């Protein structure tokens, strides 16, 4: 199966990556360190990457666009419905 959509949760050191196929099936759900993030995305085919708009999102968006990915930034109000736990950030 090939990755069509990636959800990327940005953080300081460890990012959470969730990859989904065209049929909606979960392919990858793992934590990746900051130093290895770009190397991970280099191995993926071109896909849509969604992430919450925050301070570092524009930087990562530019870097991922250089690799050929289609980056979509979402306002925090749109991301809130996806939160499963009692996070307050």
Buried (B, 14 or more C-beta within 10 A) or exposed (E): EEBBBBBBBBEEEEBEBBBBBEEEEEBBEEEBEBEEBBEBBEEBEEBBBBBBBBEEBEEBBEBBEEEEBEBEBBEEEEBEEEEEEEEEE
